[in-house]
Amino acid sequence: MGGTKKKKYERGAATAFLSRNKALKKLQLSLADFRALCIFKGIYPVEPLHKKKVNKGSTAVKTYYNLKDIQFLAHDTLITKFREKKHYLRRLKKAVAKKNTFAESIIRDNKPVYSLKHVMKERYPTFIDALRDLDDCLNLCFVFATFPHSQRIKVDLVQLCKRRTVEFQHYVIAAKALRKVFVSIKGIYYQADIKGETITWVVSHKRGYDHPQDVDYKIMETFAEYNSVLLGHINIKLYSDSHLVYPPQVGFSVLLGHINIKLHSDSHLVYPPQLTEQVSHDPAKCLEGDIVEEHLASLAPEIRTTGEHPEEVADDPEVDAMNAVNADDPEYIERSKLEAETVKQLQTLFKGCRFFLNREVPREELTFVIRCCGGEASWDSSLGYGATYSQDDNSITHHIIDRPTVSNQRLDRTYIQPQWVFDSLNARLLLPPQEYFPGIPCPPHLSPFVEEKEGEYVPEEKVKFLKRMRGEVEEEGEKESEEEESEGEEDEAREEEGEETEPQNVGKKRKRDAAKDESEEPDQKKAAKMAVSEGRVERVDQQKALARQEAEERRLGEMMIPKKHKRLYHKIMTSRKKSSQEARKLAEKKEKLKAAQKKSKGKRGKV
């Protein structure tokens, strides 16, 4: 029988992938432009299952892409812009070499600029999709916002990331969307609830920074450029939904002779003539335009709104479907009510409180947290712009300080350490300030992002923290522990006295017991003839019955597990057993440590 001969590597996996070099030839782009295009469009390399088939029998290490992804990139308009940029650089280089300044100025004025709006619409069909991809965007933008000015990274990109992050923080303050904060060695972790989506990001501590040598900043710049555009579009949507003016505008009635300063997009500021004259008189104090940016970055002033309108929450089909499914569930309704009450309490946690920040505490971070909870914050005007009241103001309720001693203390305010602000936000109530006075070791700063599962070890400090959140009083527990310690000391004293008198009373007790046994024998014989006995009500332990029922249901459920899933189930159960064993060991160590501490205290008291 005749037929066409099938050739090797002409179908299947060999034709479904393209190497990077072939993709560059197909798109006619340089490696840098190809990387930028892939980052903008969200195309990443893939690893084929059969590398040898894809590489036509060769085992050389190569980077592969899906053929469909490369075909998708071939129709994008950014390729034309990249080619125009290549031609622009060639013309500019020629004009500079010929020292033709007129042609150079014309070429620079006609520099090709590309837009990423169509990319945003392709990658994020809905606004909720964009919010779900906001975590990495915020992390990178906050990292670039902390970079110093250098030749490695474009200064304009650093300033753009700084402005975008400040705009986002002002929205979080206006919406009071902050929910959790955790201070770690790496930085400060924040979590906010925006349009029903949980957004988590980290901000590094303010410290001296030196660019590492083993980082490819060109790729990072491309990611930062894309993420800054994404964050800008998200900020515009959030501001418009919340009826806030975008770009954010800050009106100052006191600053520079009651002159209003407005911040417009791309850092273009419109100044009244009086302001220009005052700034020009003192050029060493600040550059023109830095006044507004410094006030805006301080997070202290309120931004302007378009009018007093309630925030209109956009309809989310997934949230509506979830509410429709759980509409008849009383537990879900009760849980939602409790969560709404706690969130409302958190949003007004610091309402009526006026904080003064000392010069050694992190100013921007504390101001952001305090204002998200309805409080006011200020600092010494010599530290920077944005101070609204001085240290001598009588309306100050809390003075945040991070020093062991305080000079010239005032009785009309509370002196606390910065950790009190973060712990109060996580606990969603104002914690007692006695544990956070200056010079006193603060309680452990627990992470609100860690949720212990059943059987895992829960630290004692976390138990106290959860009790405070539930509104339980801790003083009773402390009194009980003190009473237990005193009872333990009394029991030890009684045991020592009993050991001394025990040998003398052993013989007497034995004689009495023998006499009682002899006298009770005839009475027991008489009682045996009487068969009637009083009935007793059998007491049922509800907890044991529930535990027995749950164990029976679990056993029946294990019997119904399919055979192919039993192995996975046994692995999960063994990991749970290991975690419970580790928790038990930690609890035993904790009890032994407490017992040793009690004994050492008792010995010291006796001495």
KOLFIDREN-51085 format. One line per 5 residues: number of its first residue (from 1); for each residue x, y, z of N, C-alpha, C. Coordinates in steps of 0.2 Angstrom, whole numbers, m for minus. Example, Ala and Ser with C-alpha at 12.3 -4.5 7.8 and 13.67 -1.06 7.14 Angstrom:
// KOLFIDREN-51085
1) 66 m28 39 62 m22 39 66 m16 39  64 m11 35 68 m5 36 64 0 39
//
This chain:
// KOLFIDREN-51085
1) 4 m6 0 0 0 0 4 6 0  3 11 m5 7 17 m5 4 22 0  8 27 1 6 33 5 11 38 6  10 44 9 15 49 10 19 46 16  25 47 16 29 45 22 29 51 27
6) 28 49 33 28 54 38 35 56 41  36 62 41 43 64 43 43 66 50  49 65 53 50 67 60 50 74 61  47 76 67 47 83 70 43 88 66  38 85 62 34 90 58 26 90 61
11) 25 87 67 19 88 70 19 87 77  14 88 81 14 87 88 18 93 92  22 91 97 25 95 101 31 99 97  33 96 92 39 99 88 37 106 85  30 106 83 27 112 80 23 117 84
16) 22 115 91 18 119 95 22 124 99  29 124 99 33 128 102 39 131 98  41 137 100 46 141 96 52 143 101  58 142 99 63 145 103 64 152 102  67 155 107 68 162 107 71 166 101
21) 76 162 99 79 165 93 75 165 87  71 160 86 66 160 80 60 165 81  58 166 88 53 171 89 56 178 87  62 179 89 65 186 87 65 187 79  67 182 76 67 182 68 60 183 66
26) 55 180 69 49 180 66 46 187 67  47 190 73 44 197 75 49 202 72  55 201 70 60 206 68 61 211 73  62 209 80 64 213 85 70 212 88  73 217 92 79 215 96 77 212 102
31) 82 209 106 81 205 112 77 210 117  80 216 118 77 221 123 70 222 121  68 224 115 61 225 113 57 219 114  59 213 112 55 207 113 54 206 121  59 207 125 57 206 132 52 211 134
36) 53 217 132 48 223 134 41 221 132  40 218 126 34 217 123 31 211 127  35 206 128 32 200 132 30 202 139  34 207 142 32 209 149 25 213 149  24 217 144 18 221 143 12 217 142
41) 13 212 137 7 208 135 6 202 140  11 201 145 10 195 149 11 188 147  16 188 142 18 182 139 25 180 142  25 173 144 31 171 148 33 164 145  40 162 146 42 156 143 39 150 146
46) 39 145 142 36 138 145 41 133 144  40 128 148 44 122 148 41 116 145  42 114 139 39 108 136 40 101 140  35 97 139 36 90 142 41 86 139  41 87 132 46 83 129 51 87 125
51) 56 89 129 61 94 126 65 92 120  66 85 120 70 82 115 66 82 108  60 81 109 56 81 103 55 88 100  54 93 105 53 100 103 60 103 99  66 100 102 72 103 99 75 98 94
56) 70 94 91 72 90 85 78 85 87  78 82 93 83 77 95 88 80 99  89 86 99 95 89 102 93 90 110  98 90 114 97 91 121 100 98 124  101 102 119 104 109 121 99 113 125
61) 101 117 129 97 121 134 94 127 130  88 128 129 85 134 125 79 136 129  77 142 127 71 145 130 65 145 125  59 142 127 54 141 122 48 145 124  44 146 119 38 150 119 32 146 115
66) 26 147 117 21 144 114 20 148 107  19 144 102 18 146 95 12 151 95  7 149 98 1 154 98 2 160 101  6 160 107 8 167 110 12 171 105  17 169 101 21 173 97 16 175 91
71) 12 171 89 7 173 84 2 179 86  1 179 93 m3 184 96 1 190 96  7 190 98 11 196 98 13 199 92  12 195 86 14 198 80 9 203 77  3 203 80 m2 208 78 m3 214 82
76) 2 215 87 1 221 92 4 227 89  1 233 90 3 239 88 10 241 91  12 238 97 18 241 100 24 239 96  24 234 91 29 232 87 31 238 83  26 241 80 27 247 76 30 252 79
81) 28 254 86 31 259 90 39 257 91  40 251 93 47 249 94 51 250 88  49 249 82 53 250 76 54 258 75  48 261 76 49 269 75 54 271 80  55 268 86 60 271 91 67 269 89
86) 67 263 86 74 261 83 76 266 78  72 268 73 73 273 68 75 280 71  71 281 76 72 288 80 79 288 83  81 283 86 88 283 89 93 283 83  92 280 78 97 280 72 98 287 70
91) 92 291 69 92 298 66 96 302 71  94 301 78 97 306 83 104 305 84  106 299 83 114 297 83 117 301 78  114 301 72 117 304 66 118 311 67  112 314 69 112 322 70 117 324 76
96) 118 320 81 123 322 86 130 321 84  131 316 79 138 315 77 140 321 72  135 323 68 136 329 64 136 336 67  134 336 74 134 342 78 128 347 75  123 344 72 118 348 69 112 349 75
101) 113 354 79 109 356 84 101 357 82  100 360 77 94 361 74 90 355 73  93 351 69 90 344 67 89 340 73  94 340 78 93 336 84 87 339 88  86 345 89 80 348 93 74 345 89
106) 74 346 83 67 343 79 66 336 80  72 332 80 71 325 81 69 323 88  71 327 93 69 325 100 62 327 101  60 333 98 53 335 99 48 330 96  50 326 91 46 321 88 47 314 90
111) 49 313 96 51 307 99 45 302 99  45 296 96 39 292 97 37 290 104  31 290 105 28 288 112 23 283 111  23 277 115 18 272 114 13 272 120  7 270 120 2 269 125 1 262 127
116) m1 261 133 m2 254 135 m10 253 137  m14 258 135 m21 258 137 m24 251 134  m23 250 127 m26 244 124 m23 237 128  m17 238 130 m14 232 134 m18 231 141  m20 236 144 m24 236 150 m31 233 149
121) m34 235 143 m41 232 142 m40 225 140  m35 223 137 m34 216 135 m33 211 141  m29 213 145 m27 209 151 m32 209 157  m35 215 157 m40 216 163 m47 218 160  m51 213 158 m58 215 155 m62 219 160
126) m62 217 167 m65 221 172 m61 224 177  m64 228 181 m60 232 186 m57 227 192  m62 222 193 m60 218 198 m54 214 196  m53 212 190 m47 208 188 m41 212 189  m41 219 188 m36 223 189 m34 223 196
131) m39 224 201 m38 224 208 m34 217 210  m36 212 207 m33 205 209 m26 205 208  m24 209 203 m17 209 201 m13 215 204  m16 218 209 m13 224 212 m7 223 217  m7 217 220 m2 216 225 5 217 223
136) 7 213 217 14 214 214 15 221 212  10 224 209 11 230 206 13 235 212  9 235 218 11 239 223 18 238 226  20 232 227 26 230 229 32 233 225  31 232 219 37 235 214 37 243 214
141) 31 246 214 30 253 214 33 256 220  32 253 226 34 255 232 42 254 233  44 249 230 52 248 230 55 254 225  52 255 220 55 260 215 55 267 218  49 268 222 48 275 225 54 276 231
146) 57 271 233 62 272 238 69 273 235  70 272 229 77 272 226 79 279 226  86 280 227 89 286 226 90 288 219  91 294 218 93 297 211 100 294 209  100 291 204 107 288 201 106 287 194
151) 112 285 191 112 284 183 109 277 181  109 273 186 106 266 185 99 266 183  95 270 186 88 270 185 85 277 183  80 278 179 78 284 176 75 288 182  76 294 183 74 298 189 66 299 188
156) 64 300 181 57 301 180 53 295 182  55 289 181 52 283 183 51 283 191  56 285 194 56 284 202 51 289 204  51 295 201 46 301 204 39 299 202  38 295 196 31 293 194 29 288 199
161) 33 283 201 31 278 206 30 281 212  34 286 215 32 289 221 25 293 221  24 296 215 17 300 215 12 295 215  12 289 211 7 284 211 6 281 218  11 279 221 10 276 228 7 281 233
166) 9 287 232 6 292 237 m2 293 235  m4 293 229 m11 294 227 m15 288 230  m12 282 229 m15 276 232 m16 276 239  m11 279 243 m11 279 250 m17 284 252  m17 290 248 m23 295 250 m29 292 249
171) m30 287 244 m37 284 243 m38 279 249  m33 275 251 m34 271 256 m36 275 263  m33 281 264 m35 285 269 m42 287 269  m44 290 263 m51 293 262 m56 287 263  m55 281 260 m60 276 260 m59 272 267
176) m54 273 271 m53 270 277 m53 262 276  m49 260 271 m49 253 269 m44 249 272  m40 252 277 m34 248 280 m37 243 285  m35 237 285 m37 232 289 m32 229 294  m26 227 291 m20 224 295 m14 227 294
181) m9 227 299 m3 230 298 2 225 302  8 224 300 13 220 303 20 223 301  24 224 307 30 227 306 35 221 307  39 220 302 44 215 302 51 217 300  56 213 300 63 215 298 63 217 290
186) 59 214 286 59 215 279 56 222 277  51 224 281 47 230 280 41 230 284  36 234 282 29 235 285 24 232 280  21 227 282 16 224 278 9 227 280  5 229 274 m1 232 275 m6 227 271
191) m12 227 274 m18 224 270 m24 228 270  m27 229 264 m33 234 264 m38 230 260  m44 232 261 m50 229 258 m53 234 253  m52 233 247 m54 238 242 m59 234 237  m65 237 237 m71 234 233 m72 226 234
196) m71 224 240 m72 217 242 m66 213 240  m60 216 238 m54 212 236 m49 214 242  m45 209 244 m40 209 249 m34 211 246  m31 217 247 m25 219 244 m19 219 249  m14 215 248 m8 215 253 m2 218 249
201) 2 222 253 8 224 250 13 226 256  19 227 254 25 228 259 28 234 257  30 238 262 34 244 261 41 243 265  46 245 262 53 244 265 54 249 270  58 248 275 60 253 280 64 259 277
206) 63 265 280 67 270 277 75 269 280  79 268 275 86 267 277 90 268 271  97 269 272 101 270 267 101 264 262  102 266 255 101 261 250 107 261 245  109 256 244 115 255 239 113 250 233
211) 113 252 227 111 247 222 115 241 221  113 235 222 117 229 221 119 229 214  125 225 213 128 225 206 125 219 202  122 214 205 120 208 201 112 208 199  110 214 199 102 215 197 102 218 190
216) 98 215 186 96 218 179 91 223 180  93 230 180 88 235 181 84 237 175  87 235 169 83 236 163 76 232 163  76 226 165 70 222 165 66 225 171  69 227 177 65 229 182 62 236 180
221) 65 240 176 62 246 174 56 245 169  57 240 165 51 238 161 45 236 165  46 232 170 40 230 174 38 236 178  42 240 181 40 246 184 36 251 180  38 252 173 34 256 169 27 253 168
226) 27 247 167 20 244 166 16 244 172  19 243 178 15 243 184 13 250 186  17 255 185 15 262 186 9 264 182  9 262 176 3 263 171 m3 260 174  m2 254 176 m8 250 179 m10 253 185
231) m6 255 190 m8 259 196 m11 265 195  m9 269 189 m12 275 188 m19 274 185  m21 269 181 m27 268 179 m32 266 185  m29 262 189 m33 260 195 m35 266 200  m30 270 201 m31 276 205 m36 281 202
236) m36 281 195 m42 285 192 m48 283 193  m49 276 193 m56 273 194 m58 273 201  m53 272 206 m55 273 213 m57 280 215  m53 285 212 m55 291 214 m61 294 211  m63 292 205 m69 293 202 m75 290 206
241) m74 284 208 m80 280 212 m81 283 219  m75 286 222 m76 289 228 m77 296 228  m78 299 222 m80 306 221 m74 311 224  m68 308 223 m62 312 224 m59 315 218  m56 321 219 m53 325 213 m47 321 211
246) m46 320 205 m40 317 202 m37 321 197  m31 323 197 m26 321 202 m27 324 208  m25 322 214 m27 324 220 m25 331 221  m29 335 224 m28 342 225 m29 344 232  m24 348 235 m24 349 242 m24 357 243
251) m29 359 246 m30 366 247 m27 368 254  m22 373 254 m19 376 260 m22 383 261  m25 384 267 m27 391 268 m22 395 272  m18 391 276 m13 394 280 m6 395 277  m5 391 272 2 390 269 3 396 265
256) 9 400 266 11 405 261 6 410 260  3 413 265 m1 419 265 m8 417 262  m11 411 264 m18 409 262 m18 408 254  m13 405 251 m13 404 244 m15 397 243  m19 395 238 m21 388 236 m16 386 231
261) m14 380 232 m9 376 228 m13 370 225  m13 369 219 m16 363 216 m11 359 212  m11 352 213 m7 348 210 m10 345 204  m7 345 198 m10 343 192 m6 337 189  m8 333 184 m5 327 182 2 329 179
266) 6 324 179 13 324 177 17 329 180  16 331 187 19 335 191 20 342 188  15 344 184 14 351 182 10 355 187  13 360 190 10 364 195 8 371 192  2 373 194 0 380 192 0 384 198
271) 5 389 198 6 393 204 3 400 203  0 403 208 m2 410 208 5 414 208  5 420 205 11 425 205 14 426 212  9 427 217 12 428 224 16 422 226  14 416 225 18 410 227 25 410 223
276) 25 411 217 31 411 213 36 416 216  34 422 218 38 427 221 41 425 227  37 422 232 39 420 238 44 414 238  43 410 233 48 404 232 54 407 230  54 411 225 60 414 222 64 418 227
281) 61 421 232 65 425 237 69 420 241  67 414 242 71 409 246 72 403 242  76 403 237 78 397 233 81 391 237  85 393 242 88 388 246 84 383 250  78 386 252 73 382 256 70 376 252
286) 68 377 246 65 372 242 64 374 235  64 369 231 63 371 224 56 372 222  55 375 216 48 377 214 44 370 213  39 369 216 35 363 215 36 358 220  41 358 224 42 353 229 38 354 235
291) 35 360 236 31 362 242 25 357 242  21 357 236 15 353 236 17 346 236  22 344 233 24 337 233 25 334 240  29 338 244 31 337 251 24 336 255  20 341 254 14 341 258 10 335 256
296) 9 333 250 5 328 248 8 321 250  15 321 250 18 315 252 18 314 260  17 319 264 17 318 271 10 315 273  5 314 269 m1 311 270 m5 314 276  m3 320 278 m7 323 283 m13 327 281
301) m13 331 275 m18 335 274 m24 331 270  m30 333 270 m35 329 267 m36 332 260  m37 327 255 m38 329 248 m45 331 247  m46 335 241 m52 338 240 m57 333 236  m63 334 237 m68 329 234 m72 333 229
306) m76 330 225 m80 333 220 m87 336 223  m89 333 229 m95 335 232 m96 330 237  m101 331 241 m103 327 247 m108 321 244  m105 316 241 m109 311 239 m107 304 242  m111 300 244 m109 293 246 m105 289 241
311) m101 285 243 m97 281 238 m102 276 235  m102 275 229 m106 270 225 m102 264 224  m104 259 227 m100 253 226 m102 249 220  m97 248 215 m99 245 209 m101 238 210  m106 235 206 m109 229 207 m104 224 204
316) m103 219 209 m98 213 207 m103 207 206  m103 204 200 m107 198 199 m105 192 204  m99 191 206 m97 186 210 m99 187 217  m99 193 220 m101 195 226 m109 194 227  m112 197 221 m120 196 221 m122 189 221
321) m118 184 217 m120 177 217 m119 174 224  m113 176 228 m112 173 234 m117 176 239  m119 182 239 m125 184 243 m131 181 242  m133 179 236 m139 176 234 m139 169 236  m133 165 236 m133 159 238 m134 158 246
326) m130 163 250 m130 163 257 m136 167 260  m141 169 256 m146 174 259 m150 171 264  m151 164 264 m155 161 268 m151 157 274  m145 159 274 m141 155 279 m140 160 285  m143 159 291 m143 163 297 m136 164 299
331) m132 159 299 m125 160 302 m121 165 298  m122 164 291 m118 169 286 m120 176 288  m127 177 289 m130 184 290 m127 186 296  m127 182 302 m124 185 308 m117 186 308  m113 182 304 m106 183 303 m105 190 299
336) m109 191 294 m108 197 290 m109 203 295  m115 203 299 m116 208 303 m110 210 308  m108 205 311 m102 205 316 m96 209 312  m95 206 306 m89 209 303 m90 216 301  m96 218 299 m98 225 297 m97 229 304
341) m99 227 309 m98 231 315 m91 232 317  m87 226 317 m80 227 318 m76 232 314  m78 232 307 m75 236 302 m77 243 304  m83 244 305 m85 251 307 m82 254 313  m81 249 318 m77 251 324 m70 253 322
346) m67 249 318 m60 250 316 m59 257 312  m64 258 308 m63 265 304 m63 271 309  m66 270 314 m67 276 319 m63 275 325  m58 270 325 m54 268 331 m50 274 334  m47 278 330 m43 284 333 m47 291 332
351) m54 290 331 m58 296 331 m57 300 337  m56 307 337 m55 311 342 m49 311 346  m44 307 343 m37 307 346 m33 311 341  m28 315 345 m23 319 341 m17 317 343  m13 314 339 m6 312 340 m1 317 338
356) 5 317 342 11 321 340 16 316 340  20 316 334 25 311 333 32 314 334  36 311 338 42 313 340 47 312 334  53 315 334 57 315 328 60 308 326  60 304 331 64 297 330 59 292 328
361) 53 293 327 48 288 325 47 288 318  45 283 314 43 283 307 37 287 306  38 293 303 33 298 302 27 296 297  29 294 291 24 293 286 20 286 288  23 281 290 20 275 292 15 276 297
366) 17 279 302 12 281 308 6 285 306  8 290 302 3 295 299 m2 291 295  0 287 291 m4 283 286 m9 279 291  m7 275 296 m11 271 300 m16 275 304  m13 280 307 m18 284 311 m23 287 307
371) m22 290 301 m27 293 297 m32 288 295  m30 282 293 m34 277 291 m40 275 296  m38 276 302 m43 275 308 m46 281 311  m46 287 307 m50 293 309 m46 297 314  m40 296 315 m36 301 319 m32 306 316
376) m29 311 320 m25 316 317 m18 315 319  m13 317 315 m6 317 317 m2 323 315  3 325 319 7 330 317 14 329 320  18 334 318 25 333 321 28 340 321  35 340 323 38 347 323 39 350 316
381) 37 356 315 38 359 308 45 359 305  50 358 309 57 358 307 58 352 304  54 346 305 56 340 302 54 339 295  49 343 293 46 342 286 39 346 285  37 346 279 30 349 278 25 345 280
386) 19 348 281 13 344 283 11 345 290  15 348 295 13 348 302 7 353 303  2 351 306 m4 355 307 m4 358 314  m1 355 319 m1 359 326 6 357 329  8 361 334 14 360 337 14 356 343
391) 20 355 346 20 350 352 17 353 358  16 360 359 13 363 364 6 364 364  3 361 359 m5 361 358 m8 357 364  m13 360 367 m16 357 373 m21 352 371  m23 351 364 m28 346 362 m25 340 360
396) m18 339 361 m15 333 360 m16 327 365  m19 322 363 m20 316 367 m15 311 368  m11 310 363 m6 304 363 0 307 360  6 306 364 13 308 361 17 302 360  18 300 354 22 294 352 29 296 352
401) 33 292 356 40 293 357 43 286 357  49 286 355 53 279 355 60 280 359  60 283 365 65 284 369 64 281 376  70 280 379 69 277 386 66 281 391  67 288 391 65 293 396 62 298 392
406) 57 302 396 54 308 393 55 313 398  57 319 395 58 325 399 52 330 398  51 333 403 45 338 403 39 335 401  37 329 405 31 326 404 25 330 406  19 330 402 13 333 404 8 328 406
411) 4 330 410 m2 326 413 m8 325 408  m8 330 404 m15 330 400 m14 325 393  m9 322 393 m8 317 387 m4 311 389  m5 306 384 m2 299 386 4 298 381  9 296 385 16 295 381 16 287 380
416) 17 285 373 16 278 371 22 277 366  23 271 365 28 269 360 24 267 353  28 267 347 24 267 341 21 260 340  23 255 344 20 248 343 12 248 345  11 253 350 4 253 352 m1 255 346
421) 1 259 341 m3 261 336 m5 254 332  0 251 330 0 245 326 m4 239 329  m3 238 336 m6 233 339 m14 235 340  m15 241 341 m22 243 342 m26 242 336  m23 243 330 m26 242 324 m28 235 323
426) m23 231 324 m24 223 323 m29 221 328  m29 223 334 m34 221 339 m41 224 338  m41 230 334 m47 233 333 m51 236 339  m46 238 344 m48 242 350 m42 245 353  m44 250 357 m38 254 360 m36 250 366
431) m29 248 365 m26 243 370 m24 248 376  m24 245 382 m21 249 388 m14 251 387  m13 258 388 m7 260 386 m1 259 391  m3 256 397 2 254 402 7 250 400  6 245 395 11 240 393 15 244 387
436) 14 250 385 18 253 380 21 259 382  21 261 389 25 267 391 32 267 389  35 273 388 42 273 386 46 270 391  51 266 389 56 263 393 54 256 395  48 254 394 45 247 396 45 243 390
441) 48 237 391 48 232 385 41 230 383  39 231 377 33 230 374 31 223 373  24 221 373 22 214 372 25 212 365  25 206 364 27 203 357 22 206 352  25 208 346 21 211 341 19 205 336
446) 13 202 337 11 196 334 8 198 327  9 193 322 7 194 315 0 193 315  m4 198 312 m11 196 311 m13 192 305  m8 191 301 m9 187 295 m8 179 296  m6 177 302 m5 170 304 m11 168 307
451) m15 163 305 m21 160 308 m19 152 309  m19 151 316 m17 144 318 m23 139 316  m22 134 314 m27 129 312 m28 124 318  m33 120 318 m34 115 323 m29 111 325  m26 110 331 m21 106 333 m14 109 333
456) m14 115 330 m7 119 330 m6 122 337  0 124 338 2 127 344 0 135 344  m3 137 349 m5 144 349 m1 147 355  3 152 354 7 156 359 2 159 364  5 159 370 1 162 376 m1 169 374
461) 4 173 371 2 180 370 m3 181 364  m3 176 360 m9 176 355 m16 174 358  m16 170 363 m22 169 366 m24 175 370  m20 178 373 m22 185 377 m25 190 371  m21 190 366 m23 195 360 m30 193 358
466) m31 187 357 m38 185 354 m43 186 360  m42 185 366 m47 187 371 m48 194 371  m43 198 370 m44 206 370 m49 207 364  m48 204 358 m52 205 352 m59 203 354  m60 198 358 m67 196 359 m70 200 365
471) m66 204 368 m69 208 373 m69 205 380  m65 200 381 m64 196 387 m59 200 392  m61 200 398 m56 204 403 m51 199 405  m45 202 405 m39 198 407 m37 198 414  m40 203 418 m38 204 425 m40 198 429
476) m45 195 427 m48 189 431 m43 183 430  m40 182 423 m36 177 422 m29 178 426  m27 184 426 m21 186 430 m22 184 438  m28 186 440 m29 185 447 m29 177 449  m32 174 444 m33 166 445 m26 163 445
481) m21 166 440 m15 163 440 m11 165 447  m12 171 449 m9 172 456 m12 168 461  m18 167 461 m21 163 466 m18 155 466  m18 153 460 m15 146 459 m8 146 462  m4 151 460 3 151 463 3 151 471
486) m2 155 474 m2 155 481 m4 149 484  m9 146 480 m12 139 483 m6 134 482  m2 134 477 3 129 476 8 130 481  10 136 483 14 137 489 11 134 495  5 136 497 2 133 503 2 125 503
491) 0 122 497 0 115 496 7 112 498  12 115 495 19 113 497 20 113 504  18 119 507 19 119 515 16 114 518  9 113 516 5 107 520 9 100 519  11 99 513 14 93 511 21 92 516
496) 24 97 517 30 97 521 28 95 528  23 98 530 21 97 537 18 90 538  14 88 533 11 81 533 17 76 533  22 77 529 28 72 529 31 71 536  31 76 540 34 76 547 29 72 552
501) 23 73 551 18 70 556 16 63 553  17 61 547 14 55 545 16 48 548  23 47 550 25 41 553 22 40 560  20 45 563 17 44 570 10 42 570  6 44 564 m1 43 564 m3 37 560
506) 2 33 557 1 28 553 m2 22 557  1 21 563 m1 15 567 m8 16 569  m10 22 572 m16 23 574 m22 23 569  m20 25 563 m25 24 557 m27 17 556  m22 13 556 m23 6 554 m27 2 559
511) m26 4 566 m31 1 571 m38 3 570  m39 10 569 m46 12 568 m49 9 562  m46 8 556 m48 5 550 m50 m2 552  m46 m6 555 m48 m13 557 m54 m13 561  m55 m9 566 m61 m9 571 m67 m7 567
516) m67 m2 562 m72 m1 558 m74 m6 553  m70 m10 551 m71 m16 546 m75 m21 550  m73 m22 556 m76 m28 560 m83 m26 562  m84 m19 564 m91 m17 566 m96 m17 560  m93 m16 553 m97 m15 547 m99 m22 544
521) m96 m27 546 m97 m34 543 m104 m36 544  m107 m36 551 m114 m38 552 m119 m34 548  m118 m27 548 m122 m22 545 m123 m24 537  m117 m26 534 m117 m27 527 m121 m34 526  m121 m39 530 m125 m45 529 m132 m43 529
526) m134 m39 534 m141 m37 535 m144 m33 528  m139 m29 526 m141 m25 520 m142 m29 514  m138 m35 513 m138 m39 507 m145 m42 507  m148 m44 512 m155 m47 512 m160 m42 509  m159 m35 510 m164 m30 507 m162 m29 500
531) m166 m31 495 m164 m30 488 m166 m23 485  m170 m19 489 m172 m13 486 m167 m8 487  m165 m4 481 m160 1 481 m163 8 478  m160 13 479 m163 19 477 m160 20 470  m165 22 465 m163 24 458 m159 30 457
536) m154 30 452 m150 36 451 m151 38 444  m151 45 443 m152 47 436 m145 47 433  m145 44 427 m138 43 423 m137 50 420  m131 53 422 m129 59 419 m125 58 412  m127 62 407 m124 61 400 m120 67 399
541) m113 66 398 m109 71 396 m110 73 389  m112 80 388 m114 82 381 m108 82 377  m102 85 380 m96 86 376 m93 79 374  m94 74 378 m91 67 376 m96 64 371  m102 65 371 m107 63 366 m106 66 360
546) m105 73 359 m103 76 353 m97 74 350  m92 73 354 m85 70 352 m86 63 349  m90 59 352 m91 52 350 m95 52 343  m100 57 343 m103 57 336 m99 60 331  m95 65 332 m90 67 327 m85 62 325
551) m83 58 329 m78 53 328 m81 48 323  m88 46 325 m91 41 321 m92 44 314  m94 50 313 m95 53 307 m89 54 303  m83 55 306 m77 55 303 m75 48 300  m76 43 304 m75 36 302 m79 34 296
556) m85 36 296 m89 34 290 m87 38 284  m85 44 285 m83 48 279 m76 45 277  m72 43 281 m66 40 278 m67 34 274  m72 30 276 m74 24 273 m77 26 266  m80 32 265 m83 33 258 m77 37 254
561) m71 38 256 m66 41 252 m64 36 246  m64 38 240 m62 34 234 m55 31 235  m53 26 232 m47 23 233 m41 27 231  m42 31 225 m37 35 222 m35 41 227  m40 43 231 m39 49 235 m37 47 243
566) m37 41 244 m35 39 251 m28 40 253  m24 39 248 m17 40 249 m15 48 251  m18 52 247 m18 59 249 m21 61 255  m26 58 257 m30 59 264 m25 57 269  m22 51 269 m18 49 274 m11 53 275
571) m9 56 269 m3 61 270 m6 67 273  m12 69 272 m14 75 276 m15 74 283  m17 68 285 m18 66 292 m12 66 295  m7 62 292 0 62 295 3 69 297  2 73 292 5 80 293 1 83 299
576) m5 82 299 m9 85 305 m7 82 311  m5 76 312 m3 73 318 4 75 320  8 76 315 15 79 316 14 86 319  10 90 316 9 97 319 6 97 326  1 92 327 m1 92 334 4 89 339
581) 8 85 337 13 82 341 18 88 343  20 92 338 25 97 339 21 103 344  15 104 343 11 109 347 11 106 354  10 99 355 10 96 362 17 97 365  22 96 361 29 97 364 30 104 366
586) 28 109 362 29 116 364 25 118 370  19 115 371 15 116 377 19 113 383  21 107 382 25 104 388 31 108 390  35 110 385 40 115 387 38 121 390  33 124 388 30 130 391 28 129 398
591) 25 123 400 23 121 407 29 120 411  34 117 408 40 115 412 44 122 414  44 126 409 47 133 410 44 137 415  37 137 415 33 140 420 34 137 427  34 130 428 36 127 434 42 129 437
596) 47 129 432 54 131 435 54 138 437  51 143 434 51 150 436 47 150 443  42 146 444 38 146 450 43 144 456  46 139 454 51 136 460 56 141 461  59 144 456 64 149 457 62 155 461
601) 55 157 460 52 162 464 51 160 471  49 154 472 48 152 479 54 151 483  60 149 480 66 149 483 68 156 485  68 161 481 70 167 482 66 170 488  59 169 488 55 171 493 57 168 500
606) 58 162 500 60 159 507 67 162 509  72 163 504 78 165 507 77 173 509
//
